[in-house]
Amino acid sequence: MIARALPPPSDLAALRKTLEPRLTRVVGTGVPSLDELLAGGGFPRGQVSELAASAGLGLSTTLALLTCASASHEARSRGGDGALCAFVDPSASLHGPGALALGVELSRLVVARPDAAQLAKAAVKIVASGAFSVAVIDTCGVPGAPTGLELAQWSRVVRRLALAAEPTDTAVLLLTRVEAQRSLPLPVSLRLELHAPAPGELIARVAKERGGLVTGPRRLALGELHARPRARTA
């Protein structure tokens, strides 16, 4: 399908209604202005989404953790336990107090720390288990503790992750650097790009979406990524 730009926000609800039931299995980010950008109002379950963010700012990690918190809120709003989420962290850089501050239930978060050589194998196993509402795979690390991964070799890994995720309700979030050079895009269902061009500002853009619902850059307040997420009401 040929990619096309999204219509004005006032027309999004009508457009998405015509696309159901394809856009029904999602997990919201808990950030309303970002959910409005995403087809169906969140990251698709059973698929791989790429969060590509500027290096060193922690934007993709923050959004991934907010999505984990949102998944738990949504599960509890339906009368169940908080959602079980996984974070694959080869650089051992995930900050527990920071995750807690974003609303993540640490007792419901499984952190795996394989070395870079075992990252792909561990990630596929975690996704294939079907045990997690959200599975985050960090390919970046942080300044001073990079993973050193070359994403040019990850097209095959992403296809394996997609096959593993398809029969599950797991939303797979692959964290990458937006500046990373690659000859071909990764075969993900969704690519969300995040930039912080100035203090307090955030620019988000859906650069790829399986149904062709790409967007232009949307300017948001950076502080929205540091508030506790809100559970969706519908």
C-alpha positions as CSV (number, residue, x, y, z in Angstrom):
1,M,0.0,0.0,0.0
2,I,1.3,3.5,-0.8
3,A,2.1,5.6,2.2
4,R,-0.1,8.6,2.6
5,A,-0.2,11.5,5.0
6,L,-2.7,11.6,7.8
7,P,-5.7,13.9,7.5
8,P,-6.3,16.7,10.1
9,P,-6.8,15.4,13.7
10,S,-10.6,16.1,13.5
11,D,-10.8,13.4,10.7
12,L,-8.7,10.7,12.5
13,A,-11.6,9.1,14.4
14,A,-13.6,8.6,11.3
15,L,-10.6,7.2,9.4
16,R,-9.7,4.8,12.1
17,K,-13.3,3.6,12.4
18,T,-13.2,2.5,8.7
19,L,-10.0,0.5,9.4
20,E,-11.4,-1.7,12.3
21,P,-11.1,-4.5,13.2
22,R,-7.5,-4.3,12.1
23,L,-6.7,-1.5,14.6
24,T,-8.1,-3.1,17.7
25,R,-5.2,-4.8,19.4
26,V,-3.0,-2.1,20.8
27,V,-1.4,-0.9,24.0
28,G,-1.5,2.8,24.6
29,T,1.5,4.9,25.6
30,G,-0.5,6.7,28.3
31,V,0.4,10.0,26.6
32,P,-2.7,11.1,24.8
33,S,-1.0,13.4,22.2
34,L,1.3,10.5,21.2
35,D,-1.6,8.0,21.1
36,E,-3.4,10.3,18.7
37,L,-0.5,9.8,16.2
38,L,-0.6,6.0,16.4
39,A,-3.1,4.0,14.3
40,G,-5.6,2.5,16.7
41,G,-4.3,4.7,19.6
42,G,-1.3,2.8,20.6
43,F,1.4,0.3,19.7
44,P,0.1,-2.8,17.9
45,R,0.1,-6.1,19.8
46,G,1.5,-9.1,18.0
47,Q,3.9,-6.9,16.0
48,V,7.3,-5.2,16.2
49,S,7.4,-1.4,16.6
50,E,10.6,0.6,16.3
51,L,11.2,3.6,18.6
52,A,14.0,5.6,17.0
53,A,15.1,8.5,19.1
54,S,18.0,11.0,19.3
55,A,21.0,9.5,21.0
56,G,21.7,10.2,24.7
57,L,18.4,11.7,25.6
58,G,16.5,8.7,26.9
59,L,13.4,9.5,24.9
60,S,12.8,6.0,23.6
61,T,13.5,4.4,27.0
62,T,11.1,6.8,28.7
63,L,8.3,6.2,26.2
64,A,8.8,2.4,26.4
65,L,8.6,2.5,30.2
66,L,5.5,4.7,30.0
67,T,3.9,2.1,27.7
68,C,4.7,-0.6,30.2
69,A,3.0,1.5,32.9
70,S,0.0,2.1,30.6
71,A,-0.3,-1.6,30.0
72,S,-0.6,-2.3,33.7
73,H,-3.1,0.5,34.2
74,E,-5.2,-0.9,31.4
75,A,-5.0,-4.4,32.8
76,R,-6.0,-3.2,36.3
77,S,-8.9,-1.1,34.9
78,R,-10.3,-4.4,33.5
79,G,-10.2,-5.9,36.9
80,G,-7.0,-8.0,36.4
81,D,-3.5,-7.9,37.7
82,G,-1.0,-5.4,36.4
83,A,0.4,-6.4,33.0
84,L,3.7,-8.4,33.0
85,C,6.3,-6.6,30.9
86,A,9.9,-7.4,29.9
87,F,12.9,-5.2,29.3
88,V,15.9,-6.7,27.5
89,D,18.8,-4.5,28.7
90,P,22.2,-5.7,27.4
91,S,24.0,-2.6,28.6
92,A,22.6,-3.0,32.1
93,S,21.6,0.6,32.1
94,L,18.0,0.5,33.1
95,H,17.4,2.7,36.2
96,G,14.9,1.2,38.6
97,P,14.0,4.3,40.5
98,G,13.4,6.1,37.2
99,A,11.1,3.4,36.0
100,L,9.2,3.5,39.3
101,A,8.8,7.3,38.9
102,L,7.2,6.7,35.5
103,G,4.6,4.5,37.1
104,V,6.1,1.1,36.2
105,E,5.3,-1.7,38.6
106,L,8.7,-3.1,39.3
107,S,7.3,-6.4,40.6
108,R,5.7,-6.9,37.2
109,L,8.8,-6.0,35.2
110,V,11.2,-8.8,34.1
111,V,14.6,-7.4,33.2
112,A,16.9,-9.6,31.1
113,R,20.6,-8.7,30.7
114,P,22.1,-10.9,28.0
115,D,25.4,-9.8,26.4
116,A,25.2,-8.3,23.0
117,A,26.1,-11.6,21.3
118,Q,23.1,-13.3,23.0
119,L,20.7,-10.4,22.7
120,A,18.8,-11.6,19.5
121,K,18.4,-15.1,20.8
122,A,17.2,-13.9,24.3
123,A,14.8,-11.4,22.7
124,V,13.1,-14.0,20.4
125,K,12.7,-16.4,23.3
126,I,11.0,-13.7,25.5
127,V,8.7,-12.6,22.7
128,A,7.8,-16.2,21.7
129,S,6.8,-17.0,25.3
130,G,3.7,-14.9,24.9
131,A,3.9,-14.1,28.6
132,F,4.4,-10.4,28.3
133,S,2.1,-7.5,27.4
134,V,5.0,-5.4,26.3
135,A,8.5,-6.6,25.5
136,V,11.2,-3.8,25.2
137,I,14.4,-4.6,23.4
138,D,17.1,-1.9,23.9
139,T,19.7,-2.0,21.1
140,C,21.2,1.4,22.1
141,G,22.4,1.5,25.6
142,V,23.4,4.8,27.1
143,P,26.4,7.1,26.7
144,G,29.4,5.3,28.3
145,A,27.6,1.9,28.0
146,P,26.6,1.5,24.3
147,T,25.7,-2.0,23.1
148,G,27.8,-1.7,20.0
149,L,25.2,-3.5,17.9
150,E,25.2,-3.0,14.1
151,L,21.5,-2.8,13.1
152,A,22.4,-3.6,9.5
153,Q,22.6,-7.2,10.6
154,W,19.2,-7.1,12.4
155,S,16.7,-7.4,9.5
156,R,16.7,-11.2,9.9
157,V,16.3,-10.8,13.7
158,V,13.3,-8.5,13.3
159,R,11.6,-11.0,11.0
160,R,12.2,-13.7,13.7
161,L,10.7,-11.4,16.3
162,A,7.7,-10.6,14.1
163,L,7.0,-14.3,13.6
164,A,7.4,-14.9,17.3
165,A,5.1,-12.0,18.2
166,E,2.3,-12.7,15.6
167,P,0.4,-15.3,17.6
168,T,0.7,-13.4,20.9
169,D,-0.7,-10.3,22.5
170,T,2.8,-8.9,23.0
171,A,3.6,-5.4,21.8
172,V,7.3,-5.6,20.9
173,L,9.2,-2.2,21.2
174,L,12.6,-2.1,19.5
175,L,14.7,0.9,20.7
176,T,17.1,2.3,18.2
177,R,19.0,5.5,17.5
178,V,17.4,7.8,14.9
179,E,20.9,8.8,13.6
180,A,22.0,5.2,13.0
181,Q,23.0,4.6,9.4
182,R,21.5,1.7,7.6
183,S,21.3,0.6,3.9
184,L,17.7,-0.6,4.3
185,P,15.0,0.1,6.9
186,L,14.2,-2.6,9.4
187,P,11.1,-4.7,8.5
188,V,9.0,-3.4,11.4
189,S,5.3,-2.7,11.4
190,L,5.7,0.8,12.8
191,R,8.5,3.3,13.2
192,L,8.1,6.2,15.5
193,E,10.8,8.8,15.5
194,L,11.4,11.1,18.5
195,H,13.6,14.3,18.5
196,A,14.2,17.0,21.1
197,P,15.4,19.9,19.0
198,A,15.3,22.4,21.9
199,P,14.9,22.4,25.7
200,G,11.4,21.4,26.6
201,E,10.4,20.4,23.1
202,L,9.6,17.1,21.5
203,I,9.0,16.3,17.9
204,A,7.3,13.0,17.1
205,R,6.7,11.5,13.6
206,V,5.3,8.2,12.4
207,A,7.8,7.4,9.6
208,K,6.4,4.0,8.8
209,E,3.1,2.2,9.5
210,R,2.0,-1.1,8.0
211,G,-1.3,0.4,6.8
212,G,0.4,3.5,5.3
213,L,-0.8,5.9,8.0
214,V,2.4,8.0,8.2
215,T,2.4,11.5,9.7
216,G,4.4,14.7,9.4
217,P,6.3,16.0,12.4
218,R,4.2,16.8,15.4
219,R,5.5,19.2,18.1
220,L,4.7,18.3,21.6
221,A,5.7,19.4,25.1
222,L,8.7,17.3,26.3
223,G,7.1,17.2,29.8
224,E,4.4,14.9,28.5
225,L,6.9,12.1,28.6
226,H,7.6,12.6,32.3
227,A,4.1,12.4,33.6
228,R,2.5,9.2,34.8
229,P,0.5,7.6,32.0
230,R,-3.3,7.6,31.9
231,A,-5.2,4.5,31.3
232,R,-7.5,4.6,28.2
233,T,-11.2,4.7,28.9
234,A,-12.2,2.8,25.8
